[in-house]
Amino acid sequence: MLSELQWDRLCNLINGLPQIDWYVYQVEISGEYLYIHTRSIFSSDNPILFIINAEGDFI
């Protein structure tokens, strides 16, 4: 289950990525970590993984 801080970071990330032509294509939770997989709308060759801990900090 997401912590409130993880949920806030996820929402901010989803709202901000389209401004730089990126999108979220997969979200996973494992233990206390939230994994957010993103890709560029122009090229799927360069994905980025964001990891957020239970305190809402990016790792």
PyMOL commands that set and color helices and strands:
alter all, ss='L'
color gray80, all
select helices_A, chain A and resi 4-20
alter helices_A, ss='H'
color red, helices_A
select strands_A, chain A and resi 22-30+33-40+48-52
alter strands_A, ss='S'
color yellow, strands_A
deselect
rebuild
show_as cartoon
